Amino acid sequence: MAIMSIRVSEPDKQQAAAVAEHYGFDLSSVTRAFWKQMVREQRIPLNLGAYEPNAETLESLRQGEEAIKSGTARFADADEMLASLKD
């Protein structure tokens, strides 16, 4: 078994520990799991790209912006909007 130490800012360590704890882990367990996944997949398992919304989301955002600018509403009230979600 090898021992490893890493340098990280105290705020980053505390925030990462809180995330790990939320899922029932400690930082050592998460680090070991990361290394095992890297070996198993033969890649660095990180998503380094920026999130790109899909076409449907972009269209919904455009429609929302348009409705805000024009002052028009797609629904008369909240009940009508919620009812449309059940369709």
C-alpha angles and dihedrals in degrees: 000000000000125000118220132186127196134192117234134151116266093240091052091048092050094047093046090048090052091052092047091048091051087062094043098258138112124225094257092055092048091049092050090048090051092053092046091051090049091053094044095049096034090226139082103267098219130120101225097169127096116252111263115196116227124247094264092054092046090051091049090051091049092050091049092051090048092051091049093049094046095042091230123133128212092212132042093222144345093273091057091049093049091047090055090058090062092059 
